[in-house]
Amino acid sequence: MLVQTSSIISSALVSSAIGYAIGWPVSKYFDSNIRMRLLLSPVIGLGIFGAAGVSIFHFLPITAINLILVVLSLSAIALWLSKGTIDPLLRSPASPGFCWSTVAFLLCLLPTFEIIPQYYGGSVGVGHPIWDHAKIAIVNEIAQNGVPPANPFHSEAGSPNTLIYYYAWHFIAACSSVITGATGWEADIALTGITALFSTFVVTWLAVARSRSANAAWWVLPLLFVGSLKPIVRFVCGKWLDKWMAPQHGLQTWIIQAPWVPQHVFSGTLALIAIMAYLRILFSDAGRNMALAMFMGAILASAYGSSMWAGGLSLLLILPIVGVLSVSHVLRAKRLPEVFISLSVTVAMTLLCAAVLISEQSSILHTRKVVDFWVFPIFVGDHWFLDVPGFWLVQIFLEFGIIYLSFIIWSFARPSDDINRYAHIDCAIFVSVLAPLFCTQLLHSTIMYNDLGWRVLIPSMLVMTALAAGLFSTHIGKGTLVGRITTITAIMLLTPSILTGAKSVYSNTSKFRVEGPESEEGTAFKASPEMWKAVRDVTPPDEAVANNPLDLASMTYAPGNISWAILSQRRHCGTTLDFLRAYAAQLTPKEASDVYNFFVRAFAGLATEDQLRVMKEKYLCRTLVVTSRDGLWGKPVLDNNSVYKLISEKKGKWRIYR
């Protein structure tokens, strides 16, 4: 078996235990309802543990004993700082029951199914999201060699080879791997499912608490599983849509992002928690804000450390705007000194937990341009004056149809008593929805893809989902104007939106095992654990291997050596171009292309003895792995050179040289 179910379950239980142990006492600041605190606690706990743990384990080895001691210490600190009676931000009169929790758990298994192996005869396939889970190599690197992690995607003599990436989420997965003995792939599957579930919990908390209706919890589930309306429009209108819309990568709903990029979803979920903590500090004069400020700092650091876009840039936009809008209230309440001190503690705690991550990631600025301005292209042709309204009237509606339209309806349908009671929360809600969307429209990232545009809006998407659920729970089926509009919206958009989401789930969870077919690469992938075990037997965990960057390339939607990334548990000295550009950010685009081309030519069979020496001495490839699928297989240079010697092989399948 490529993965063990027992290891996945044990990893999920460990991550959940860490979250609840640290987060349960802190949840008192957010809600007084015990059931609602159960929804909030695990995200809060993992958020505090993520960045705080990264900082602590820069000075300690990552062992099971050390991890347990750190978790117990953080839990004790959380209990101490949260002891006594605390006036919460919200007092929810309702909460979802056990049946809802069971259904939510079962539905949130779907994102995990998209990254587990699918068997078909003697062959194995994987869903498209596995390509983005090549970052499992980061999980294995941290679990085996600690933090800061070396770059598992590239190594070069004379370079520090530090990973330039936001890895707090992967650190949490590595911790569960160390405690349970699970592989990086198994720990990643577990934390992906846990992240989907806990994200659902937080959206449900906001939906139920804001609407004061337990039924909102049930509406959250179908709304999280909606997809883009573009496939429906194409089905009805043929290619008409593509003739006048720019061929720009679409925005993505929760059901797409949860299996593909759980670290960004985790970060966006933490962003919601941080915003609510911020509101309590600004608007509550009940005291105890100093302790909450410390927790908020750690959560902010984890949000940034898991995604510089979803929890970094988004909060950098949202929090200052919310703060400015609350100044008049703070001045009227004569709480300016108290708020200033609390927020100073938050900033200090954030820097304490995130300083190392910020320092590591800022080094990219020496070689790469990260962000650029633009107007999100909507229509064919360079017509920005049409693209500006088109983004709000066409693009967002097509991508987030039912939740976007429901947000607009909710904005105009709030009862007057709700407006007065939740004015401060609703102000933050509007900013949390609109600021990330404006950012997507006017900025884009340039490292490789437009990750900024797809991820920075995750908090906005989560908030709109919560508001849509609250709207449906209180207005659907009623005879009022708002009730009729809400009902029509649900009837027209909910089913087609869910169908497109379901299509995505099917294509990534079941299509291969249902439709096959068996393939040579699928058969080789199924057998590759034996080869990688042999590699691990002769290669220490702090050394890199050279393996064809394009090995099993057709198994993923874009070429990537997925077998190495998720199974080898060893570093690679020169991976595919996409991986190099994304994770070896210290390289300029030209340098990344040169490294990639060097290894591609070598494994195509063009390597000379001098190039093998460069491979070993410049790129630090201590181990060379050649399979029968490589052009280098059987070349005389491998049998007659002074650089690598054959030390292990399986006849007709693979050979290992050192």
N, C-alpha and C positions, 0 to 999 in steps of 0.2 A: 504493500500500500504506500502511495506517495505521501499521504497524511493520515494521522491516527485521530479518530473521533474523540477518544478519551483525552488526548493531549489538548485538543481544541476546547473541550468542556472544562478541563482543569485550568487552562489559561484564562478562560472567560470568568470562572469563579474567582480566581486570584485577583484579576483586575477589578471585579465588582466588589470584592472584600476590601481592597485598598480604597476604592471610592467611598464606600459607606463608612468605613472606619474613620476617615478623615473628614468627610463631608457632612455626616449626620449632625454633629453639634453646630456646625456653621449654618446649616439650613434654617436654624431658628431665626436668623436675621431676615429671612425672605417670606416666610409664611408660618402661621400658627397651626394650621391643619396638619396633623401627623401624617395622614396619607399623602398629602401634597408634598410634604418634606421628603417622603420616600422617593418621590419622583425627582426631586432636585438634588438630593444628597450625593449620588455617585458622580455626577458631572462636576460638582463643586469639589469633591474630594480628589478626583483625578486631576482636576485643574490645579489645585494647590500642590499636589504631589509632583506633577509633570516638571515644571520649571524649577521648583525647589529641589527636587531630586537630581535634576541635571547639574545644578550648582553644587550640591553636596557631594555627588559622586565624581566631581572633578578632583576631589581630594581623597576619596575612598575607592577601593576596588569594589566592583559590582559582584557581590556574592549573595547567596540566599540569606545568610545570617545578617549581613549588613543591611540588606533590603528590609528584612523583617524589623530590625531595630529602628531603622529610619521611619518606617511606616508607623510603628508604635509611638515613636517620639513625636511625630507630626500629629498623630491622633491625640496624644496627651496634651500637646500645646493647644490644639483646637478645642478640646474639652475645657481647658483652663481659661482660655480667652472668651469662651462662650458660656461660662457657668452663670447661673442665676437667671432671673427673668429678663427677657429681651422683648422689646416692642418691635414686631416684625413689619416689613414693608406692606404686606397684605394679610388679610384674614379671610381665607376662602371659606364660604359656607358649604361648599359642595366639593366632592372629589370622585374620581372614577373608582369603580369597584374591581373585584378580583377577576371577574369575567373579562373586563376590558384589558386588564394587564396580561391575561393569557393570550388574547387575540393579538395584542400589540407585540408580544414576544414572538408568536408564531410568524407574523408578517415580517418582523425584523430579522428573521432567519434568511429571507430572500437575498439580501445583499451578500451574505456569506456564501450562499450557493453559487454566486457569480464568480467566485475566485477559488473554488475547489475543483479538483480534477474531475473530468467527465469521461467515463469509460464507454468504449464502443468496440466490442470484440476484443482483439488484442491490442487496440490502439487507445490512446488517451488524448483528449483535447482539453482546452481551457477557454473560458469566456474572454471576451475582449478586455474587460477591466484588469485582467492579470498583467497586462502590459504596464499599467501604472503602478502595479504592485511589485515591479522590479526593485522598489525601495525596500523589499524584504532583505536585500543585501545590507541595508543600513541596520536593520534589526539584528541580524546575525553579527555584524561588526561590533555593535555596542555590547551585545551579550557576551561576546568572546574577549573583546579587548578594551571595553570600557569607554569612557568619554574623556576628552572630546574624541569623536570617532574619526579615524583615518578615512580617507576617501576609498570606498570599496570599488569604485568604478574606474579609477585611473591611478597610476603611480609613476613617479619619475624621480630619478636621482637628482639631488640638489634642491628638491622642492619639499616644503613641509607636508604636502599631501593631506592637508586637513579638509574634511568635508565641508563645503559651503552650502548648507541647506538647513531648513527649519526642521528639527528632528525630535522635538519634545514628545510628540505622539509615538514615534518609533521607539523612543526611550522607554515609554510605558510598556509597549509590547515586548521590548527586550527584557524588562524586569520580570514580566510573567514567564518569559522563556527561561530565565535563570532559575526562578523558583520551582517551576514545574518540570524542567528538562525538555519542554516542547521545542520543536524547530522554529526558526524564524517564520516560516510559512504558516505553521499551525498557530503561532502566537498572533500573527497578522490576521488570519481568518477570524480568530476569537475576538480580537479588539475591533475589527470591522463590524461584526455583529453587535458587540456591546455598544459601540459608538452610535450605530443606527438606533438601537433601543433607547439609549439615554438621551439622544437628540429628540426622539419622539416624546420621551417623558417631559423634557423641558418645554417643548412646544405645547404639549397638553396642559402643563401647569399654567402657562401664560393664557391659553385659550379659556380654561375653566375659571381661573382666578379673575380674568378681566370680564368675562361674560356672566360670571356667578351662576353658571349652568353646568351640571355634570354631563349633560348630553353633548357638550362641545368636545369632550374626549373622544366620543365615537366618530364625530365628524373629522377629527384630525387624521385618522387612519386612512380613509380614502383620499383625502386631500394631499397627503404626503406622497401618495402613489400616482399622482397625475403626471402626465407627460406633456410635451409640446403639442400644439394644435397643427403644426406645419404638416405632419403626415396626413392628417385628416383633410386639410385643404388640398394637398396634392392628390389624394385619392378622389376627391370630388371634382377638382378642376384640372387635373392632369398637370402639365408642365407650365401652366399659366403663371403660377406663383414664382417659379424660377426665372421667368423671362424679365421680370421687373424688380426682383429683389437681389441685392448684391450677394455673391456666394461667400458670405462671411460665416464662420463657425457660430452656431447658435448658442444661446444661453442654455443653462441646464437646470432642470428641476431636481428635487430632493432624491427621487428614485434613481436618477442617473448619477448624481454626485456621491450618494452614500456608498455604493460599491466601488466606484472609481477612485474617489479621493476622500477616504474617511478622515484623514488628518485635517483637511479643510473643513469638513462638516463638524468635527470636534471643536475646532477653533471658532467657527461661527456660533456654535452652541454656547461656548464659554463667553463669547462676546455678549450674548443676551444676558447671561448671569452677571457679567461685569457692569452692564448698563443698569441693571436693577440694583446692584450694590451701590452704584454711583448715585442713583435716585434717593436711596435711603440716606446716604451721607449728606446730600444736598437738602433734603426736605424733612428729615426726621430730627427732632430736637430731644428725643428720648434718651440720648446718651449711647454709650458703647460703640460709637462710630470709629474710635481709634483702632479697636480690634478688627472691625470689619474692614477698615482701610488697609490693614496688613494682609488680610485674606484677599482683598480685591487686587492688591499689588501682585501677589503670586498668581492669581487667575489671569490678570493681564499679561504677565510674563509667559504663561503657558499658551494663552491665545496667540500671542505673537510667535512663540517658539514652535507652534504647530502649523502656522500659516502666516506668512508676512502679509497676505492679502485679506483673508477672511477675518482674522483677529488682530491684524496689525494695522494696515492702512484703513480698514473700515472704522475701527475704533479711533484712530487718529483723526478721522473726520467727524464721527458722531459725538464723541465726548466733549470736545471744545464747544460745539454748537449747542448741545444740551446745557453745558455749563453757562454759556453766555445768556441763554434764554431764562436761566434760573436766578440770575444775579439779583433781580428786583426782589424776589421772594427772600433770598438770603439776607439782603440788606434790611428788608422790613422786619424780619425775624431777629435781627441783630446777632446773626450767627457767623458773620464773616470770619472772625479769628478762628472759631472752632472748625469751620469748613476748610479754611486755608491750612490749618495744622493737619487735619485728617488727610487731605489730598497730598500734602507734602510727604506724609508717611506712605501713602500709596505709591507715589513716584519713587521714593527711596527703596521701597520693597520691590517694585517692578525692576528697577535698575540692578538691585542686588541679585535677583533671580535670573534676569535676562541679559546682564552685561556681557557674559561670555558669548552668548548666542549672537548678540548684536555685533560684538567685535569680530567674530568669525565671519558673519555674513556681510559685514561692511567691506571686507577685503575685495568683494566682487567689483566694487566701484573703481578699482584700479585698472580693470581690464575690460569691463563691459558696461554698456548703457542699459539700465534696468527698465526705465519707464519713459514713455513719450506721450505727448499730447496728440489728440485726434478728435474728430467727430465720428462716432460709431457709424460705419457705412451701412445704410439700410437699402437704398435703391441703386439700381444700375446707373453708372455715370457718376461723375464727381459733382454732386449737387448738395452741398452741406446744408443749405437753407431748407431743403426738403428733408434731409436726414434728421435734423434736429427735432421737428415735430413727429417725424416718422418713427423715431425711437420709442416715443411714448404712446403713440396711437396705433402702431402696427407691430413693431418688434416685441415689445414687452407683452402685448396682448397675445400674440401668437405663441410666445414661449411660456408665459405664466398664466394663460387665459383665465381660468376660473378663480384663482387666488388673487390675481391682479384686479379683476373686475369686482370681486367681493370686497377687496380693500377699499375701492372707490365708493361702493355702496355703503360700507361701514362708516366711512368718513363723514357721510352726509346723514346717516341714520341714527347717530348716537342720541339717546334720550338726554334731556337737559340735566336731570339729576346725575347721570353718569358723567356728563361733561364737567360738572362741578366737582364730583367726588374724585375723578381720575384725571384731572387736568394735567398734573405733572407727569403722570405715566403716559398719557396720550401724546403729550408734547414729545417725549422721548421716542414714542412709537413712530410718530410721523418722521422724525429725523432719522431713525434707524432704517426706515423703509426708503426714504428719498435720497439721503446722502450717498449710500452705496450705488444706487441706480445712476445718479448723476456722475459718480466716479467712473462707472462702466462706460457711460456715454462719452466722457471727455478724456479718459486716460486709457492707455493699454501698455502691457508689459512687452518687452522686446528681447528677453533672454532666448526664448525659443517659440512658444506659443503665447497667446494672450491669456495666460493664467489669471492675470489681474481681473480681466473682464468677467471671467467665468466664476471666480471664487470670492471676490470682494463683495458680491451681492448675496452671499449665503445668509448673513443675518437678516437682510431685507426679505429674502424668500421665506425664512422661518417665521418671521413676524407676520407677514401677510397670510401665511397658512394658519397661524393661531387666530388671527382676526376673522378669517373666512369661516373657521370652525365655530367661533363664537357667534358670528352673524347667522349661520344656518341653524344653530341650536336655539336661537331666540326668535327668529323671524320666519323661517320657512313654514309654509302652509297657512300663514295668517292672512286675513282678508285686507290688511292695510296695504297702502301703496308700496311700502318697503317690503312687506311680506310677499306681495305678488312679484315684484322685481326679483327678489331673492329666489323665489321658487322657480321662476322662468330661467334664471341663470343656472340653477342646479340641473334642471331638466335638460337644457340645451347643451351644457358644457361638461358636466361631470362624467357621464358615460364615455363620450369620445376621448376625454382626457385620460381616463383610467385605461382605456383600451391601448392608447399609445404607450403609456407606462408599462402595461402588461406585456406588450410586444417587446419592449426593451429587456424586461426580465426574462422572458422566454428565450430570446436570442442568446442570452448570456448564461442561462442556467440549464437549459434542456435541449437546445437545438442540436448540439453535437451528439449527445447520447441518443437522441431520437433519430436524427437524420444521417449521422456519420459523415463521411465513410471512414473506414480504416485507411491509414496512410503510413508511409514509410517513416515520416518524421514523428507521427504520433506513437508508433511502435518504439522508435528510438527514445522518445521522451519518457515513455513508461519504463524503459530499462535503464535510464540514465542514473538513478540513485546508486546503482552498483558502481558505476564509473566514478561518481563523485565521492563515494566512500573510499575508494582506492586512492583518490587524490588527497583526501583528508588524512589518510594514513601516512602519507609521505610529506605533507605540506603543513607546517605550523600555521596557526590561525592568524599570525601577524605577517604572513607572506602572501604574495599575489601569484595568480596563475595566468598563463596565456592560453586562451581557448578561442576558437574562431568566433569573432563578433557576430557573424551571421549564421551560427549554428542553430538549427531549428527555427530559422527566421520566419518561415511561413506560418508558424503556429500562432503568431500574434498579428494584430491588424496592421502594425508597423513593424519593420524588421527589428528584432531585439533578441539577444541570447537569453531567453527566459529560463532555460534549463540551468544555466550558471546562476542567474540572479536569485532563484527561489529554492534551489536544491543544493548548491555546492557548499555553502557556509564558508566560503573563502573569497578573498578579494580577487578582483580582476585587474590586470594592468592596462587594458585597452579595449573598452566595450564599443557598442555601436555609436554612431554619430549623435543620435538623439539623446542617448544616455550621457555622452560626454558633454554635450552642450548644456544639458540640464543640471548635471551633478558634478561636473568638473569645471565649475564656473571660473576658476582661476585661469583657465585657458581662453585665449581669444578664439573667435569662430574659426579663423584660419588655422590656428594651432590644433584645435579639436579635429578639423578636417584632415590635417597632416597625420595626426596620431591614428585616426580611423583608417585612412588609406594605407598607412604602413602595415597595419595588422591584416587588413583585407587582402592586400597583395601577398603578404607572407603566407597566409593560409590558403590562398588560391594556388600555391605551389611555386611561387616566384622567389622564395626566400633563399639567400645565400648564407654562407657561414658568417660573413661579416654582419649581415642583418640579424642573424640569430644572436650574435654577440651584443648588438645594440638592444635587442629585445631583453636580454638578460641583465645587461649592465646599466643601460640608460632607463629602461622602463621597469626594471626590477622584477622581471618575470622569472621567478626561481623555478617554477614548474611549468612545463609545456604539455598541453593536452591536445592530442590529435585524434580525430575520429575518421572512420572510413569514408565519411561524407565529405571530408576536406580535400581540396586539391593538393595539399601538402602530404597527404597519406602516401606512403611508399616512395617518396622522393629520396634519391641517393644522399642528399645533403643531411638527412636525419641519421643515416647510418655511418656517415664518415665526416664527423665534425668534432671539434675540441670543446664545444660549448655545452651541449646537452647529451646525456647518455640515457638509453632506454632502461627503465627500472621496473616497469609493470605494464602488462597488456592483457587484453582479452582478444583472442584470435579473431581477426576479421572485423573487429568492432572498434576498439580504441587502444591507444598507446599513451603511456605517461613517461615523460622525460624530465631529468633534472641535471 
